[in-house]
Amino acid sequence: MRIYVYDVAEFERDIFKAIQKETTDEIALTNKHLTLETLEEARGFDGVSVLGYSNVSRKVLVKMKEYGIRHLSTRTIGYDHFDMTAVRELDIHAYHAYYNPNNVADFTVMMMLIMLRKAKISICRALVNDFSLDGMMGKEMRSLTVGVIGTGKIGSTVIRNLSGFGCKILANDSYRNPSIEGLAEYVELDRLYKESDIITLHTPLTDENYHMINDESIYKMKKGVILINTARGQLIDTESLIKALEEEQVGGAGIDTLEEETGVMHVHVGTRIVDNRALLYLKQFPNVLYTQHYAFYTQEAIESMVRCGITSIQSGIRGEVTPCEIN
């Protein structure tokens, strides 16, 4: 079988080289994004794999089917860059990646602690030999209530991590996860908003929860709430967040993913002009920790995602059931 791999990042190349040595299947690599034009290079292949940089639109999917390419994988957990309606209509097999949830869950708790202890301010002061304590008083996790929205693999691991701190944990999800029974209390969103000192997002992006954190929901929250987002940027309306930070309704935010990150994330912008004003303005707040969408970025996770991107297509072509197939 033949698999064409788009969006190949430098941090993936060594893993792909190892996979190429392990299999007799043809695996072609390019750092180009998947588009109607670059799809021409995959003519005659059985499957294609991408990262989140490629927007797999209906037009691309129609052309894939025309070329006989019936298998598509993303080397990411999220797949909102796929037109899933078209995927289903065209009967294309689509797969997403899996990795152990500890990387993002650990990163999430780290962000909470950095925000609670105002570590960003401390680090910036120390760089200019300012060792004063003014405005540095923090809070202890054990005294707080943490609201976790989304209790799948990552959200439930966050809850297990937090259980050791002695804080109260509220949870919200359409489906109750039996693995966290006794660790968190499932509540309606409005109660979670009202009672939580920290709110962390771990839900997939859907049409229904797009901009779920907006003017209305933010002003249901405790004044001074800390928001954490290591899930999907589009869950938060950035302008609403900025307004709430300015008015001190939100006391701080740990943001690893932002709706406006397209085009600058995972690249060295250097001397280029960045015209994304919302992104630049948000990251200058002293109580905002803004990171480059890398909560997932561990050696273990990258290995898992790259291998999922290839093995899921191989299994699908052979007609085998794969847990990575998107239902």
ABEGO torsion letter per residue (X at the ends): XBBBBBGBBAAAAAAAAAAAAABABBBBBBABBBBAAAAAAABGBABBBBBAABBBBAAAAAAAAAAGBABBBBABABAAABBAAAAAAAGBBBBBBBBBAAAAAAAAAAAAAAAAAGAAAAAAAAAAGBABABGABBBBAAABBBBBBEABAAAAAAAAAAAAAGBBBBBBBABBBAAABGABBBBBAAAAAAABABBBBABBBBAAABGABBAAAAAABBBGBBBBBABBAAABBAAAAAAAAAAGABAEBBBABBAAABGABGBBAEABBBABAAAAAAAABAABBBBAGAAABBAAAAAAAAAAAAAAAAAAAAGBBBAABBX
